[in-house]
Amino acid sequence: MRSQAEKAEAFRALHAGPPFVIPNPWDAGSARIFAGLGFEALATTSSGFAYTLGRGDGSATLDEVAEHVTALNEATDLPVSADLENGYGATPADAARAIERAAAAGAVGGSIEDYDPSDGLYPLEQAVARVEAAVAAARSLSFSFTLTARAENHIRGNPDLDDTIARLRAYADAGADVLYAPGIRSTEEIRAVCTAVSKPVNVLALPGMSLREIVAGGGQRISVGGGLTWVAADALIAAATAIRDEGDFSVLTVERSPREWLA
């Protein structure tokens, strides 16, 4: 197994190479499948992990997320970046603590959002202070932790591209290593963001988007959020419904088994 420092360097190097896809496992089993399929890094998904707890997005605690990161880190030899939501608190100290906890759990990267479920989008000054605190926590570690700063406008009812770009620029100036604006969809929007900032940009892939279009827009890292979780859940619902309504157990036939990666 690689050391945490080695994983950190490998993860950072990915952001300087060709654009890459980073899938989002929701448990150790899915992490092993992604590793077996040849992906080079993993990112947690807050919504997918909450699903495994039988809850909605935003309901997991920092303690639970840290345990989840540990489980994923131990499941494979891949670098893990943690979705740390808003840092589980509104203050800069909360954001810093989330980075420290994720790193202690084995993560070599993590993201901090500028949105509070209770109060909405943080004012820019507060959001920047939180990124600065997260950066300071990341830089205090003994390895190269990759910090991602997220501008939540487009998935929080404020699809203002100019404000999104202004926020991302401010987060880059505050020291963030990667920038992320989930919810931008078109090649034009992606290009507008990527040409306006000097740091690598993570793009959330959504139905109807293609890797080719995202890369054409300048995206460096492509994640899927909870998307693969919901694909798996949809297959479960469809099969269970057929069993309940039709007594059809043929739906238990699978074309691809993950057993080879779960030994």
N, C-alpha and C positions, 0 to 999 in steps of 0.2 A: 504494500500500500504506500502511496506517496504521502509525504508529510504535508501538513497544512500550508507551509510556505511554498512547497513545490506546486501544490494545486493552485495557490494564489498566483504564482507566476504564469502557470499555464493558462489560467482564466484571463489574466491581463493580456497575455500575448494574443489570445483569440480576437481581442478588440482592435489589434493592430494588423490583423491579417485579412483574408477574404471575409465577406459577410457570412454569418453563421446563424443557424437555428438553435435556440436553446429551449427544449421542451419543458413542460411544467408537470412533474409528477405530483400525485396527491397522496401517495403512500410508498413504502419501501418496495413493494412488488412492481409498481409502475416505474419506479426509478431503475430497477434492475432491467426491466424490458427496454427502456430507453438506452441504457448503457449497452445492452446486448445488441441493439440495433445500430450502434456506432456513433451516437451523439457524443459530443465532447464536453458538455457541461449541462448542468441542471439548474432550474430556478423553481422555487416553491410557488404555489398559487394560494392566496388567502382564501378564495372561494372554494377551491378544490379541497383544501385541507379542512375547512369548516364543514364541508359535506361529509367527510369521513367521521366527523363528530356528531353528525345529525343536526347541524345548525346552519344558519345562513351566514353569508359573507360578513366579516367584521365582528364576529362573535367570539373568536378565539382569543385567549389571553397570551401575553408575552411568554409566560411559563410554558404554556402548551405549544406555542410556536417553537420555542427553543428545543423542546423534546422532539418535535417533528423534524427539525433541522438535524438533530443528532441521529435520528433514525435514518434519514436519507443519506447523511454523510457516511454512516456505517454500512449502508447497503451497497454502495459502489465506490469506485476509486475516482469518481469524477468531481470536479469543483462544483460546489453548491452555492447559489446566490439566493438570499432569503427575501421574500416579500414581507416587509416589516410594516406595511400599512402606514399609519401616521406616526409610528413610533410608540403607539399605545399611550399617548398623552400629548397634550398641546404644547408643552414647554420644550425649549432647546435641550434641557437636561433629559427629558424623556426620549428624544430622538437619539441622543448620545448613548443612553443606557441600552436602547434597543440594538444599536450596532455592537456594543460590547457583549451583550448576551448572545447575539447571533454568532459572533466570532468565537466566543467560548464554547458554543455548541458545535463548532466545526465549519461554519460558513466562511467563504472567502470573498463574499460580496453580499450586498443587500441594498434594498431600495427604501426610500422615505418619501411619503406622499405629502402634498400641501393641502390636504382636505381632512376635516374633522366631521365625523358622522353627525355630531350634535350641532355644530356651529357652521358648517359649510366650509368653503375655501378660506384658507388663512390669508389675511392681508399680506402683501408682498414682503414687507419689512419683517414680519413674524416668520414667514416661510423661509426667508433667507437666513435668519438667525438660527432656525432649526437645522438647515443644511450645514451652516458653518459649524454648529456643535457636532453634527454627525461626522463631518469631515475631520474635525479635531480628534474625535474618538477613533476614527479609522486610522488616522496617521499615528496614533499613539501605540498601535499594535506592532507586534514584532514581525509582521508580514504585510504584503501589499494588498490590503483589503480594497476591493473595487466598489466604490459608492455610487449608486444610481439615484438621481433626484427626479421625482415624478411631478409633472404638472397635470393635475386632474381635470382641468376645465372641460374637456370634451366628453367625459363620461359622468360629469356632475352638473349638467344642465347649463353650462356656460361655454358653448363652442366658439369662443372668441380666439381666432388664430393669432391675432396680433398680441393679445395678452399672454397667450400660451408661449409665444416666442420670447416675449419680454421676461417672463418668469424663467424659462429655460436658460436664457442668457445670464440672468442674475444668479442662477444656481451654478452655472459653469464658473462664473467669477468667484463664487463662494468656495469653489474647489471640488465640485462633484466631478467624478470621472466619466460617468455615462449619463445621458439625458433621456427622458422617457415621457411621452405625452400620449397615454393610451386613448384610443378613440379617433385619432386622425386616420382617415380611410383612403383618400385618393393619392395617386402618385404626386399630384400637384401639391397637396398639403404636406406630404412627407418631404418633398423636395424643398418646400418653403422653410420647413423647420431645419432640415439638414444643412442647407446653405446659409442659414442665419446663425448657426452655432459652430463652435470649434471643437466640440467633443463628440465622441461616438454616440449615435442615437439608437435606442431600442424602439422597435415598432411592434405593436400588438397586432398579430395577424387575426383577421376576422373573416367570416364567410364572404366569398366574393372577391377577396384579395388574392394575389398570387405572389410567390417569392420573387419572380422576375420583376414585377411592378414595384415591389418594395425596394429591391436592390437598385432599380433604376432611379428611384427617388432619393437614394443615398442612405437607406437604412443599413446599419452595420450588424445589429443583433436583432433577431426576430424571435419573439416568444408568442405563446398561444394562450396565456392566462389559464382560466379554467376550462378552455375549449375542449381539450381531450378528456377531461373529467366528465363533461356533459355528453360527449360522444359515447363513452363507456356506460354512463348512467342511462342514456337513451336505449342502448342495446339491451341493458338489463330490464328496463321497463317493457320494451317490446316483447322480449322472450317470456317474461313473467306474465304478461297480459295474455299471450297465446296459450300458455299453460292454464291459466285461470279460466279463460273463456272457451277454449277449444279442446282442452286436454291434450294439447299437441306438444309432445316431448321431443320432437325432431329438432326443435329450436335449440336443444342442448348440444347439437353437433357444431364443432368448431373447425375452422380451416387452419388456424394457426394457434399452437399451444405455447404458452410462455414457460413450460416446464424446464426447458433447457437452460433458462436463465435463473431459475429459482432453486436450483440444487444447493 
